[in-house]
């Protein structure tokens, strides 16, 4: 009988010690931080976003868009969900007329957009024929979801120009796998003075 009590007490002690050990391990282990998927900079100011930050952004919308490849093939229009880029930039004071935007992809590819392009003024094409329709109004978006599609082509984040009027835009503007956005002084506002036999300004 005594041996049985000793065995039971030993088993209970082992269970308690094991439970306390697990409790200490999981209790003291720091919580897992969500991965940063996007960084936006404006000079020395920086803000970062997790995927959850972007997906739950109060300004996220669903709209239609598509693009024309250099081959002439039209992709879309499809319905996408994302956040207007202008709304994200407001986190660092917004883009002004003296600035341009550089979007950087995971593989190092860069695309620079002028102030007017960030405000949605880009060349539009007919979504069936591909005929150029001149500059029209779009919404420059950071897309995180293609509606009714399991995986967004070029995701998880990509730039897109969406239009309620059904227009499509140039495919080269739809940067894939975006990880960083930089707000920089526009290169078009610099003036270079040349002095020699004649003086001129470029």
N, C-alpha and C positions, 0 to 999 in steps of 0.2 A: 504493500500500500504506500509505504514511504517512497519507494522508488518511482511509483506512478506519479506521486505529487511532485517529486523533483523533476520528472520529465515534463509534466504539464507546465510547471513554473518556468522551466528553461525555454519551452516553446513560446509561452506568452512573452517572455523577456525578449526573445529573438524577434517576435512580431513587432513589439513596441519599439525596439531599437531600430529595426528596419523602417518602420513608419516614420519615426522621428528623423532618420537619415534622409528619406525621400522628401519629407517636409522641409528640412533645412536646405536641401539641394535646390528644390523648385522654388522655395520661398526666397532664397538669397540670389538665385540666378537672375541677372538683369533681363528685363523684358526685351523681346526681339524688336528692333527698330525697322520700320518699313523702309524699303529702298527708295532713294531719291532718283526720280526718273527725268526731271527737268530742272535746269538752272537758268535763271534770267539775270543778266547783269546790266547795269547802267552806270558806267564809270566804275567807281570803287564800291558801289552798292550792289548787293547780291541777294537774291531770294531763291529758295529751292522749293520744289513740289514733289510730293509722292503721288503715285497713281490715284490713291484715294482722295487726295486734295483736289486733283483735277476732275475726277469723276463726280465729286460732290460739290463742285463749284456752283455757286448760286446763279451764275450767268450762263450755264451750259444750255445749249439749244439743239434741236434737230432741224436740219435743213437739207436741201438737195444740191448735188453738185457732181461734176465730172470733169474730165480733161481730154485734150486732144494730144496724142502722141506725135513725135516728129515724123512718124511714118504716115500720119493722117488718120490713124484708127482712133475712134471715139470710145472712151471708157466711161460708162454711166449714161445718163445721170443716175446716181444712187442716193439713198438717204443716209446721212451721217449724223453722228452726235459728237459735239465738241464744245469748246469754249472759244469765243471770239478772242483773237490775239490781242486786240486793243484792250480788252478787259483784264487780261493777264498783265499787260504792261502797266496798267494803272497801279499795280502793287508797288511799282518803283517810280511813280510820278507821271507815267504815260510818255509816249513818244511825241516830240515836238517837231516843228518844221525844219529845224536845223539838223535833224538826225535821220539816220537810216537804220534798218534792221538786218542783222546777219543771223541766219539760222544755220546751225551746225548739226550734222547727222553723226550717228555713232561711228561711221567709217571715216570721219574727217571731212566729208563733202560739205561745202559751204554755198549758200545762196544769199545774196543781198537784195533787199527790197527797199524801195524808196518810200518816203513818207506817204505819198499818194497811193502807192500799191498796198501799204499796210492798211490804208483806209478804204481798200477794196476796189480801186480804180485800175482795172487791168483789161487787156484785150479779151473780148468774148467771141465765141463761135457757136454756130447753130448746132444743137445736140444731135441732129440727124445727118445733115449734109456736111457739117464741118466748115461751112462758109464763114469767113471772118465778118463780124458785125461791129467792129470798132470797139472803143473803150466803153465798158458798161460797169455798173455798180455791183460788186460782190461783197461778201463778208469773208475776210481772211480768218480762217479757223485753225485751232489746234485740235485735230480730230483724234478721238480715242476709241470710237466705235463705228463700225459700218452696220447699219440696221439690217437684221435678218442674215447676217454673215457671222460665222463663228470666229474667224480671224480676220482682222483688218489687214489688207495687203499693204506692206511697207510700214506696219505698226511696230510697237504698240502706240506710238504717237507720230502723227505726220501732219504737215501743213496742207490745207486745202482751201480752195476758193469756192464758196457756196453761193447759190443764187436762187431766190424764190421764183425768178422768171424762167428758170430752166436752162440758162446758158451754161456752157462749159468753158474752161480756160486752158491755158498752155500747160502741158504736162510737166514741163521743167520747173514750174512754180510749186508743184506738189512734192516737197522734200520729204523723203522717207526717214524713218527711225530717228526722229529729232530728239536730241538730248540737251541742247543749249541754245539760248537766244540772247544775242548781244545788241544793246542799243548804243550806237556809235555816232559820232559827229559825221555828217554827210560829207563824202569826198567831193561833192559837186559845189560846196561852198568855199573851197580853198581857192585862193588866187595866187599865182606865181608871177612875180615881176622879173622880166628879163632885161638886162642892161648890156648894151654893146654899141654897135654902129647906129642901131635904132633901139628905142625903148618900147617894150610892149608888155602886156599883161595877159596871162593865160588862165 
